[in-house]
């Protein structure tokens, strides 16, 4: 991928950080959506948004682990 906005870092590192950020942001937004669905009494939507939140939390954890691994590799070189 061409670095559209010169960030001074490798695209793959920027991309990984971006995925981590967006997964955490989505997880946080789902909290609001869950509360809204609970207030509406819509159990199906509550479950749907809880699932989305959990998926994004797993994605964020994986991204954090990958970022930590790559950071260690950068420091070692």
LINHU-V58312 format. One record per backbone hydrogen bond with DSSP energy under -0.5 kcal/mol. CO is the residue of the C=O (numbers start at 1). NH is the residue of the N-H. Records with the same first field share a line. If there is no record, write none. Layout:
CO: NH ; NH
This chain:
2: 4
4: 6
10: 14
11: 15
12: 16
13: 17
14: 18
15: 19
16: 20
17: 21
18: 22
19: 23
20: 24
21: 25
22: 26
23: 27
24: 28
25: 29
26: 30
27: 31
28: 31 ; 32
29: 32 ; 33
30: 34
31: 35
32: 36
33: 37
34: 38
35: 39
36: 40
37: 41 ; 42
38: 41
41: 43
42: 46
43: 47
44: 48
45: 49
46: 50
47: 51
48: 52
49: 53
50: 54
51: 55
52: 56
53: 57
54: 58
55: 59
56: 60
57: 61
58: 62
59: 63
60: 64
61: 65
62: 66
63: 67
64: 68
65: 69
66: 70
67: 71
68: 72
69: 73
70: 74
71: 75
72: 76
73: 77
